[in-house]
Amino acid sequence: MRYAPYKVAVALAAAAVAYAFAPAGAKAQSLFDETYANGETIDLDDEDEASPRDHEPLPVGPWEFPVDTNLIVEDLLLPRTAFMPAIFDTYSLQAPAKAFNPLEERYNDNWDATTWADRTVARDSRVRAFIQQYMIAHPELVRYNQATLPRPPKEFKMTVDPEQAKIHVTEFERDKKQMVTLVGEAPPVKKIHWLKTFDASLQFSQAYISPNWYQGGKSNLNMIANVVYNVKLNPAYHPNLIFETYFAYKLGVNNAPEDKVHDYNISEDLLQINTKFGYKAAKRWYYSLTAQFKTQLLNNYKVNSDVMTASFLSPGDLTVGLGMTYAYENPKKTLQFNASIAPLSYNLKTCINDTKLDPKSFGIEEGRRTKSEYGSSSELTLRWKLAYNIEYFSRLFVFTDYEQLTGDWENTITFNINKFLSARIFAHLRYQSLQAPEVEGWRHWQLKEILSIGFSYKFNRS
């Protein structure tokens, strides 16, 4: 069954109303002095001219309602706008020919639910025919005529006379020339050449365990801070250039209940700056110069020991590469992918605190603070907006001097709960062919994973 009982009732009511507005006779034509058909004036009182009475009756009157399981009842209903106060504009002799009857056999045989556009056109033609017949049959009920509608109300302005304590109301007259002089030309739209993004979050995880807890355990408190600032050249005004700088700092601190020497431990301390400059060579390909710098700001120690494991610029890592960059962004701007390949690359490792740290643990020869290497590097970045509040960011960086290879793969999934709350999953996988720590089962691989939730703030200018 294609219609519900309540729809049948509405259809019958619409048919009844249509019947009430059916043509009442030829005297209704006195509403019009003249009308137009195909651009020509027709006198309706002249029997030699075409008259609406010469046409077949419009299909807007009462219908015999058949029992048809294939009938689309919605096509029988007139929209609510058809029963609003009618506004007469002009008369058309073509309206009867354009009005379709949804109860005809040809309608049900040839049309189905998929022909919604044709059915909509047909329904609209019936509405226009219904309104036209209504105005012909009952001209006394036509409240509005487009030719006799009142003019828009005038505008007035008020001025205060403080001496007489009166308010003067005068008509406001629009002088187009004066308005152009007062307003002047619209100021030019200021171009935004740099697109900036700032994202900061402070997330916590806390657990309290009483000393007599039956399963044991230690109370702990963790804090993770993330600050990301990105600025790039607007491609809308500079389509042939790429200039982007990415600044990020991550700090993770947790209390150390098992460390008798230190009150807290540093689980994450990374200052990273990436910059890229490119000039367009072909579609989505650019000649590019890339640079990456990484270090940490605070000192880090082993658990239950004063032995330092890292400090500022110890280690420090700088990589500069010259090559090509492929840049892609989908039309919806929800996916951004960049791949930079630099066959000519330079890498500098530093260890300025050689008194408390062993430079050899960072691949630097004993007695020296720096090490220079030449080789190739590659960097792939992916920024994907999975949903309106879920973002995925991935960065893969690889450098090799053709004797050893170092790679970093960072992945971050951010869940933006609302404007000030977010959850984040961070996973960092690292591969180092030489100088790998002696840990059973891992060999050259290293992994760090952090799950956090807390406050966040994001600012965009794009």
C-alpha positions in Angstrom: 0.0 0.0 0.0 1.5 3.3 -1.1 -0.6 5.7 1.1 -1.6 5.9 4.8 -5.2 6.6 6.0 -4.3 10.1 7.3 -2.9 11.0 3.9 -6.1 9.8 2.2 -8.1 12.0 4.5 -6.0 15.0 3.7 -6.3 14.2 0.0 -10.1 14.1 0.2 -10.1 17.4 2.1 -7.9 19.0 -0.6 -10.3 17.7 -3.3 -13.3 19.1 -1.4 -11.7 22.5 -1.2 -10.8 22.4 -4.8 -14.4 21.6 -5.7 -15.5 24.6 -3.7 -13.3 26.8 -5.8 -14.3 25.3 -9.1 -15.5 27.7 -11.9 -18.8 29.4 -11.1 -19.7 30.6 -14.6 -18.8 33.1 -17.2 -19.5 36.1 -15.1 -16.3 35.5 -13.2 -14.4 36.6 -16.2 -15.4 40.2 -15.5 -12.5 40.3 -13.0 -10.2 40.9 -16.0 -10.4 43.7 -18.5 -7.8 42.0 -20.7 -5.3 39.2 -20.5 -2.3 38.0 -22.4 -1.6 34.8 -24.3 1.7 34.2 -26.2 2.5 37.9 -25.9 -0.8 39.1 -27.5 -3.6 40.9 -25.8 -6.9 39.0 -25.8 -10.3 40.5 -25.0 -12.2 38.0 -23.0 -15.6 39.6 -23.8 -15.0 39.0 -27.5 -16.6 35.7 -28.5 -14.3 35.4 -31.6 -11.2 35.2 -29.4 -10.0 32.3 -27.5 -11.6 32.0 -24.1 -10.8 29.8 -21.1 -14.3 28.4 -21.5 -13.3 26.8 -24.8 -10.7 24.7 -23.1 -11.3 21.5 -21.2 -12.1 21.8 -17.5 -9.1 22.1 -15.3 -8.3 18.9 -13.3 -8.8 20.7 -10.0 -12.4 19.7 -9.1 -13.7 16.7 -7.3 -12.4 13.3 -8.3 -13.8 9.8 -7.9 -11.3 8.3 -5.6 -10.4 4.8 -6.9 -8.9 1.9 -4.9 -5.4 1.6 -6.4 -2.5 0.1 -4.5 -0.1 1.7 -6.9 -1.4 5.2 -6.4 1.0 7.8 -5.0 -1.2 9.7 -2.6 1.3 12.5 -2.1 0.7 13.6 -5.6 -3.0 14.2 -4.8 -2.2 16.6 -2.0 -1.9 20.3 -2.6 0.9 22.0 -0.6 0.0 24.4 2.2 1.1 27.4 0.1 -1.9 26.7 -2.2 -4.3 27.7 0.6 -2.5 30.9 1.5 -4.1 34.3 0.5 -3.9 34.3 -3.3 -2.1 37.1 -5.1 -3.3 37.6 -8.7 -0.6 38.5 -11.1 -1.7 37.4 -14.7 -3.9 35.0 -16.5 -2.5 32.2 -18.6 -4.4 30.2 -21.3 -1.8 27.5 -21.2 -2.4 26.5 -17.6 -5.0 23.8 -18.4 -2.7 22.1 -20.9 0.1 22.0 -18.4 -1.9 20.6 -15.6 -1.6 16.9 -15.1 -4.2 14.7 -13.5 -2.5 12.1 -11.2 -5.6 9.8 -11.5 -5.3 9.3 -15.2 -4.2 5.8 -16.4 -1.2 7.1 -18.3 0.1 8.6 -15.0 0.0 5.4 -13.0 1.3 3.3 -15.9 4.3 5.3 -16.9 5.3 7.1 -13.6 6.6 5.6 -10.4 8.2 6.7 -7.2 11.5 7.3 -8.9 10.1 10.0 -11.2 10.0 12.5 -8.4 11.1 15.5 -10.6 8.3 14.9 -13.2 5.8 14.4 -10.4 6.9 17.7 -8.8 6.4 19.6 -12.0 3.0 18.1 -12.5 2.0 19.0 -8.9 3.2 22.5 -9.4 1.2 22.9 -12.6 -1.9 21.7 -10.7 -1.3 24.2 -8.0 -1.1 27.1 -10.5 -4.2 25.8 -12.3 -6.1 25.5 -9.0 -5.2 29.1 -8.0 -6.2 30.5 -11.4 -9.6 28.8 -11.4 -10.1 30.0 -7.8 -9.5 33.6 -8.8 -11.8 33.2 -11.9 -14.6 31.6 -10.0 -14.5 33.9 -6.9 -13.0 37.3 -7.8 -14.6 38.8 -4.7 -12.4 36.6 -2.5 -9.1 37.7 -4.1 -7.6 39.9 -1.5 -4.4 40.9 -3.3 -3.7 42.0 -6.8 -0.2 42.6 -7.9 -1.2 45.7 -9.8 -3.0 47.3 -6.9 -0.7 46.3 -4.0 0.2 49.3 -1.9 3.6 50.9 -2.2 6.3 50.1 0.3 6.1 52.3 3.4 8.1 55.4 3.5 11.2 55.8 5.8 11.5 58.5 8.4 14.3 59.9 10.4 14.2 61.5 13.8 16.3 64.4 15.1 16.4 65.7 18.7 16.2 69.4 19.4 17.6 69.9 22.9 16.7 73.6 23.1 13.0 72.9 22.6 13.1 69.4 24.1 11.4 68.1 21.0 11.9 65.2 18.6 11.3 66.1 14.9 10.3 63.3 12.5 10.9 63.9 8.8 10.7 61.7 5.8 14.0 60.2 4.7 14.7 60.7 1.1 17.4 58.6 -0.6 19.6 60.5 -3.0 21.7 58.0 -4.9 24.4 60.5 -5.9 24.7 61.7 -2.3 24.8 58.1 -1.0 27.7 57.3 -3.3 29.5 60.4 -2.2 29.0 59.6 1.5 29.7 55.9 1.3 32.5 56.1 -1.2 34.1 53.1 -2.8 34.3 49.8 -0.9 37.7 49.3 0.6 39.7 46.5 -1.0 39.6 43.1 0.6 42.8 42.6 2.6 44.7 39.6 1.4 45.8 37.0 4.0 49.2 35.9 2.8 50.0 33.7 5.8 47.8 31.0 7.2 48.4 30.3 10.9 47.3 27.5 13.2 47.9 27.3 16.9 47.0 24.3 19.0 47.8 23.8 22.7 46.7 21.2 25.1 47.4 20.3 28.8 46.3 16.8 29.7 46.5 14.8 32.9 46.1 11.3 34.2 45.9 10.7 38.0 45.5 7.6 40.2 45.4 7.4 44.0 45.8 4.1 45.7 45.6 3.8 49.5 48.5 2.0 51.3 46.3 -0.8 52.3 44.8 -1.5 48.9 44.3 -5.3 48.6 46.0 -5.5 45.2 48.9 -3.1 46.1 50.1 -0.4 43.7 51.4 3.1 43.8 49.6 6.4 43.4 50.7 8.4 40.3 50.2 11.7 38.6 51.0 12.4 34.9 51.0 15.6 32.9 51.4 16.0 29.2 51.7 19.4 27.5 51.6 19.9 23.7 52.1 23.2 21.8 51.9 23.3 18.0 52.3 26.4 15.9 52.1 26.1 12.1 52.4 28.9 9.5 52.4 28.6 5.8 52.1 30.7 2.7 48.5 31.0 1.4 48.4 29.0 -1.9 45.4 31.0 -3.1 47.7 34.0 -3.7 51.0 32.2 -4.2 50.1 29.0 -6.2 53.7 28.5 -7.4 55.4 28.6 -4.0 55.5 26.5 -0.8 56.7 28.0 2.4 55.7 26.3 5.6 57.1 26.2 9.1 56.0 23.8 11.8 57.0 24.3 15.5 56.1 21.8 18.2 57.0 21.2 21.8 55.9 18.2 23.9 56.6 17.8 27.6 55.5 14.8 29.6 56.2 14.7 33.4 55.1 12.1 36.0 55.8 11.6 39.6 58.2 8.9 40.5 57.0 6.8 43.5 59.7 4.2 42.8 62.5 6.7 42.3 64.2 7.4 45.6 66.5 10.1 44.0 64.1 12.2 41.9 60.6 13.4 42.7 59.5 13.2 39.1 60.6 11.7 35.8 60.4 13.2 32.3 58.7 10.9 29.9 58.6 13.2 26.9 60.7 16.3 26.1 60.9 17.2 22.4 61.4 20.5 20.7 61.0 20.1 16.9 61.0 22.7 14.1 60.4 21.7 10.5 60.5 24.2 7.6 60.0 23.8 3.9 60.5 26.0 0.9 59.5 25.0 -2.7 59.0 26.4 -6.2 56.6 24.8 -8.5 58.1 22.6 -11.2 55.0 20.8 -12.5 51.5 19.9 -11.4 51.8 19.1 -7.6 55.6 18.9 -7.9 58.0 21.5 -6.4 61.7 22.0 -6.2 62.2 22.1 -2.5 64.6 22.8 0.3 63.6 21.1 3.6 65.1 21.4 7.1 64.4 19.6 10.4 65.7 20.4 13.9 65.1 18.3 17.1 66.4 18.5 20.6 65.1 18.6 24.2 65.1 21.4 26.8 65.4 19.7 30.2 67.8 17.3 31.8 66.8 13.7 32.0 68.2 11.0 34.4 68.0 7.3 34.9 65.7 6.0 37.6 67.3 5.9 41.1 70.5 7.5 39.7 72.1 10.8 39.0 73.4 9.6 35.7 72.2 12.0 33.0 70.8 10.5 29.8 70.0 13.7 27.8 70.0 17.5 28.1 69.6 20.6 25.8 71.3 20.0 22.4 72.6 16.7 23.8 71.5 15.2 21.6 70.7 17.8 18.9 69.8 16.8 15.4 69.7 19.0 12.3 68.9 17.8 8.8 68.9 19.9 5.6 67.9 18.4 2.2 67.5 19.6 -1.4 65.2 17.7 -3.7 61.5 17.5 -4.8 58.2 17.7 -3.0 54.9 16.3 -4.0 51.9 18.1 -2.5 48.2 17.0 -2.6 45.0 18.3 -1.1 41.6 16.9 -1.8 38.8 19.3 -2.9 37.1 19.1 0.5 40.4 20.1 2.3 40.0 17.1 4.6 43.1 15.3 3.4 46.6 16.7 2.9 49.6 14.7 1.8 53.2 15.8 1.3 56.2 13.8 0.3 59.6 15.3 0.2 62.6 13.4 -1.3 66.0 15.0 -0.9 68.8 13.0 -2.6 71.3 15.7 -1.3 71.0 15.9 2.4 73.2 17.0 5.3 72.8 15.8 8.9 74.5 17.4 12.0 74.4 15.7 15.4 75.5 17.6 18.5 76.4 16.8 22.1 77.5 20.0 23.8 77.3 18.5 27.4 80.2 16.1 26.9 81.1 16.3 30.6 78.1 14.4 31.9 77.1 12.6 28.7 78.9 10.1 26.5 78.9 11.4 22.9 79.4 7.9 21.6 75.8 7.0 22.7 74.6 9.5 20.1 76.9 8.2 17.3 79.5 10.9 17.8 83.2 10.1 18.0 84.8 10.3 21.5 86.4 13.7 22.1 84.2 15.5 19.7 80.9 17.4 20.2 79.5 17.2 16.7 79.3 14.8 13.8 78.5 15.7 10.1 77.0 13.2 7.7 76.0 13.5 4.0 73.4 11.3 2.4 69.7 11.2 1.5 66.5 11.9 3.4 62.8 11.6 2.9 59.8 13.0 4.8 56.2 12.1 4.4 53.4 13.8 6.2 49.7 13.0 6.2 46.9 15.1 7.8 43.5 13.5 7.6 40.3 14.8 9.1 38.4 11.5 9.7 35.3 13.3 11.1 34.3 16.7 12.2 36.0 16.1 15.6 38.6 13.4 14.8 42.0 14.2 13.2 44.9 12.0 12.3 48.4 13.2 11.7 51.3 11.1 10.6 55.0 12.0 9.9 57.6 9.6 8.6 61.2 10.8 8.4 64.2 8.7 7.2 67.9 9.6 6.8 70.7 7.5 5.6 74.4 8.1 4.9 74.5 4.8 3.0 76.2 3.1 6.0 73.5 3.5 8.6 69.8 4.4 8.6 67.7 6.3 11.1 63.9 6.5 10.9 61.1 8.1 12.9 57.4 7.5 12.4 55.1 9.6 14.5 51.3 9.1 14.6 48.8 11.2 16.5 45.0 10.8 16.7 43.1 13.6 18.3 39.5 13.4 19.5 38.1 16.9 20.0 35.3 16.4 22.6 34.4 20.1 22.5 36.2 23.4 22.2 38.2 23.0 25.4 38.4 19.2 25.9 40.3 16.6 23.8 41.7 13.2 24.0 44.9 12.2 22.2 46.7 8.9 21.3 50.4 9.4 20.4 52.6 6.6 19.1 56.3 7.1 18.1 58.2 4.2 16.4 61.9 4.7 15.8 64.5 2.6 13.9 68.2 2.9 14.4 70.6 0.6 12.5 73.6 1.5 14.7 74.2 2.3 18.4 70.9 0.6 19.3 70.4 0.0 23.1 70.9 -3.6 24.2 67.4 -4.6 25.1 66.2 -8.1 24.6 63.6 -8.5 21.9 63.8 -4.9 20.5 67.3 -4.7 19.0 67.1 -1.7 16.6 63.5 -0.8 17.3 62.2 1.7 19.9 58.5 2.5 20.7 56.8 5.2 22.7 53.0 5.3 23.2 50.9 7.9 25.2 47.2 8.1 25.8 45.9 11.3 27.4 42.8 13.5 27.9 42.5 17.0 29.1 42.2 20.7 28.2 42.9 22.0 24.7 42.8 25.3 22.8 43.0 25.8 19.1 43.2 28.9 16.9 43.0 29.0 13.1 43.5 31.8 10.7 42.7 30.4 7.3 
